[in-house]
Amino acid sequence: MRLRHTWYLLAAISALVLTAEMSFAQQAAPTTTDQAKPVDPAKPAEQVKPAAPAVDPNAEEMDGDGSVSLGDIPDVETEELTADLAHKALDGYVLVQNKYQDSPLEDYADLQTFVDKDPKGPELEKDIKALGFKSVTEWNVAVTSVSVAYNNILDDQTTDLKQQIEDVKASKDMAQDMKDRTVKSLQNSIPSENNTKIVQDLMKDKDYSDKVKLLESTDE
């Protein structure tokens, strides 16, 4: 099993981009009597591979002016890394992947819900706190930051993401709340120079080069 190391965040990027593209396509698409093939929410865009629940097209709500507003747009959260924080984040990822691989992590909306409701939750929280994190959520933001930078090093999506940001900002069909949250998530999916440098150093570190490879997006 490949742990959802970014815990719904990285795949949320593709879901948000897909939602924006659907809105733009509705403006440009010619009138037709054929019904468009529905988007499979279980298959996020290829550039962001980790499995996660995508935005359900059936959950869209139409405002009076015809703009789209989603009730629950997933957020992408990242932060500025230090070398120590990146090391601890990866150590936590390896620990969770190995120790909790048989736990139903994917059955919960997020790690904190797993901690609160699953019998193994308190043990996971204890393990993560032992690494120096205040909570599983704090750890998740750190490992997401490492993963975003690493995957962008392998396949630089910066130009495409920046274009998506401009497209979203220019959209006249997207509701403002959706637009703001989508832009924020897309911006957070572009790693800073600092984070890129730190992860590049991790890739050269003999003790962490194999660990960081575990974060590589796959088709699994």
C-alpha positions in Angstrom: 0.0 0.0 0.0 1.2 3.5 -0.8 0.3 5.8 2.0 -1.5 9.0 1.0 1.5 11.0 2.2 0.0 14.3 1.2 -3.3 13.3 2.7 -5.7 14.4 0.0 -3.7 17.6 -0.7 -1.7 17.0 -3.9 -4.5 15.3 -5.7 -6.7 18.1 -4.6 -4.6 20.3 -6.9 -5.7 18.2 -9.9 -9.3 18.3 -8.7 -9.2 22.0 -8.4 -7.6 22.5 -11.8 -10.0 20.1 -13.3 -12.9 22.0 -11.9 -11.6 25.3 -13.3 -11.0 23.7 -16.7 -14.6 22.3 -16.7 -15.9 25.8 -16.0 -13.8 27.3 -18.9 -14.8 24.5 -21.2 -18.5 25.2 -20.6 -17.9 28.7 -21.9 -16.2 27.6 -25.1 -17.9 24.4 -25.9 -20.4 24.4 -28.8 -24.0 23.4 -28.2 -24.5 19.7 -28.7 -27.2 17.1 -28.1 -24.6 14.5 -27.0 -24.0 14.3 -23.3 -20.4 14.8 -22.3 -18.6 11.8 -20.8 -18.7 12.3 -16.9 -15.4 12.9 -15.1 -14.3 10.0 -13.0 -13.5 11.5 -9.6 -11.4 8.5 -8.7 -8.9 9.3 -11.5 -7.0 12.6 -10.8 -4.9 14.2 -13.6 -1.7 12.4 -14.4 0.7 15.0 -13.2 -0.5 14.6 -9.6 -0.6 10.9 -8.9 -1.4 10.2 -5.2 -4.9 8.9 -4.8 -7.5 11.2 -3.2 -11.1 12.1 -3.4 -11.5 14.5 -6.3 -14.2 17.2 -6.5 -17.5 15.5 -7.3 -19.0 17.3 -10.4 -22.4 16.4 -9.0 -21.7 18.5 -5.9 -21.6 21.7 -7.9 -24.0 24.4 -6.8 -25.1 27.1 -9.2 -25.5 30.6 -8.0 -28.2 32.8 -9.4 -25.9 34.3 -11.9 -24.8 30.9 -13.2 -21.4 30.8 -11.4 -20.1 27.7 -9.9 -19.6 27.4 -6.1 -18.4 24.3 -4.4 -19.3 23.7 -0.8 -16.1 21.9 0.0 -13.0 22.8 -2.0 -9.9 20.9 -0.7 -7.0 23.1 0.4 -3.3 22.6 -0.3 -1.2 23.7 2.6 2.6 24.0 2.5 5.3 25.8 4.4 8.9 26.9 4.3 11.2 24.0 5.1 14.4 23.8 7.1 16.8 20.9 6.6 15.8 19.6 10.0 12.1 19.8 9.4 12.4 18.0 6.0 14.4 15.2 7.7 11.8 14.8 10.4 9.0 14.9 7.9 10.5 12.1 5.9 11.3 10.1 9.0 7.7 10.4 10.0 6.6 9.3 6.5 8.7 6.2 6.6 7.5 5.4 10.1 3.8 5.8 9.2 4.1 3.9 6.0 5.8 0.9 7.7 4.0 0.8 11.1 0.5 1.8 10.0 0.4 0.2 6.5 -2.4 -2.1 7.6 -4.4 0.6 9.4 -7.5 2.1 7.6 -5.9 5.5 7.2 -7.6 6.0 3.8 -11.0 5.5 5.4 -10.8 8.9 7.2 -11.1 12.4 5.8 -7.8 13.4 7.3 -5.1 12.3 9.8 -6.6 14.2 12.7 -9.9 12.4 12.3 -8.0 9.1 12.3 -6.3 10.1 15.5 -9.6 11.1 17.1 -11.6 8.1 16.0 -9.5 5.0 15.3 -8.2 2.8 18.1 -4.6 3.2 16.7 -5.0 7.0 16.4 -3.5 7.9 19.8 -0.5 5.7 19.0 0.1 7.4 15.7 -0.2 10.8 17.4 2.4 9.8 20.0 4.8 8.6 17.3 4.5 11.8 15.3 4.9 14.0 18.4 8.0 12.0 19.3 9.6 13.3 16.2 9.0 16.9 17.4 5.7 17.8 15.7 2.9 19.3 17.7 0.2 17.3 15.8 -0.3 15.0 12.9 -1.6 17.9 10.9 1.6 19.9 11.5 3.6 16.8 10.3 1.3 16.5 7.2 1.9 20.0 6.1 5.7 19.4 6.4 5.7 16.2 4.4 3.4 17.7 1.8 5.9 20.6 1.4 8.7 18.1 0.8 6.6 16.1 -1.6 5.4 19.1 -3.6 9.0 20.2 -4.0 10.3 16.7 -4.8 7.7 16.0 -7.5 8.2 19.4 -9.0 11.9 18.7 -9.3 11.1 15.4 -11.2 8.4 17.0 -13.4 8.4 20.8 -13.3 4.8 22.0 -13.5 5.5 25.6 -12.5 4.6 27.1 -15.9 1.4 25.2 -16.2 0.3 26.0 -12.7 1.0 29.7 -13.1 -1.1 29.7 -16.3 -3.9 27.9 -14.4 -3.7 30.6 -11.7 -4.1 33.3 -14.3 -6.9 31.5 -16.0 -8.7 31.1 -12.7 -8.2 34.8 -11.8 -9.6 35.8 -15.2 -12.7 33.5 -15.0 -16.0 35.2 -15.0 -18.0 32.0 -14.3 -16.3 30.9 -11.1 -17.7 32.1 -7.8 -15.3 34.3 -5.9 -15.0 31.9 -2.9 -14.1 29.0 -5.3 -11.7 31.3 -7.2 -9.8 32.4 -4.1 -9.4 29.0 -2.6 -8.3 27.5 -6.0 -5.7 30.2 -6.5 -4.4 29.7 -3.0 -4.1 25.9 -3.5 -2.4 26.3 -6.9 0.0 28.8 -5.5 0.9 26.5 -2.6 1.6 23.7 -5.1 4.5 25.7 -6.6 7.6 25.1 -4.3 9.7 28.0 -3.2 13.4 28.2 -4.2 14.3 27.4 -0.5 12.2 24.2 -0.5 13.5 23.1 -3.8 17.1 23.5 -2.6 16.4 21.7 0.6 14.9 18.7 -1.2 17.7 18.7 -3.8 20.1 18.3 -0.9 17.9 15.5 0.5 18.2 13.7 -2.8 22.0 13.8 -2.5 22.0 12.6 1.1 22.8 8.9 1.2 20.7 8.5 4.4 17.6 10.2 2.8 17.9 9.7 -0.9 15.9 6.4 -0.8 13.4 7.9 1.7 12.5 10.9 -0.5 11.9 8.5 -3.5 9.0 7.1 -1.5 7.2 10.4 -2.1 7.3 10.1 -5.9 3.9 10.2 -7.5 3.0 6.9 -9.2 0.1 5.4 -11.2 -0.7 3.0 -8.4 
